[in-house]
């Protein structure tokens, strides 16, 4: 029997854990792109809108 004061499930809300995982994933991706585009001697274009790595 459902009571009128029952709380709805809160499984679909944005949590602090989800934000931390998202920021960590974006940071790792930025480090990976930076390594491939700037630090390698023969870079490939990994980020579509980024300028070439030549100086």
C-alpha positions as CSV (number, residue, x, y, z in Angstrom):
1,X,0.0,0.0,0.0
2,X,1.4,3.4,-1.0
3,X,1.3,6.1,1.5
4,X,0.8,9.7,0.3
5,X,3.9,10.8,2.2
6,X,6.2,8.4,0.5
7,X,9.3,10.0,-1.0
8,X,10.0,9.5,-4.7
9,X,13.2,7.7,-5.8
10,X,16.2,10.0,-6.1
11,X,18.3,7.8,-8.4
12,X,18.3,10.1,-11.4
13,X,19.7,13.3,-9.8
14,X,23.1,14.8,-10.5
15,X,25.3,13.8,-7.6
16,X,28.7,15.1,-6.4
17,X,30.2,11.8,-7.4
18,X,29.0,12.2,-11.0
19,X,30.5,15.7,-11.2
20,X,33.8,14.5,-9.8
21,X,33.9,11.6,-12.3
22,X,33.1,14.0,-15.2
23,X,35.8,16.5,-14.2
24,X,38.3,13.7,-13.8
25,X,37.5,12.3,-17.2
26,X,37.7,15.7,-18.9
27,X,41.1,16.3,-17.2
28,X,42.5,13.0,-18.4
29,X,41.3,13.6,-21.9
30,X,42.9,17.1,-21.9
31,X,46.2,15.6,-20.7
32,X,46.0,12.8,-23.4
33,X,45.3,15.3,-26.2
34,X,48.1,17.6,-24.9
35,X,50.6,14.8,-24.9
36,X,49.7,13.6,-28.4
37,X,49.5,17.1,-30.0
38,X,52.2,19.0,-28.2
39,X,54.7,16.5,-26.7
40,X,55.1,13.9,-29.5
41,X,57.4,14.6,-32.4
42,X,54.8,13.5,-35.0
43,X,51.5,14.7,-33.7
44,X,48.1,13.6,-35.0
45,X,45.0,15.8,-34.9
46,X,43.0,14.4,-32.0
47,X,40.9,17.5,-31.1
48,X,39.0,18.6,-34.1
49,X,39.0,22.3,-33.5
50,X,42.5,22.7,-32.3
51,X,45.3,24.5,-34.2
52,X,48.3,22.6,-35.5
53,X,51.1,21.8,-33.1
54,X,53.8,23.2,-35.3
55,X,55.7,26.3,-34.0
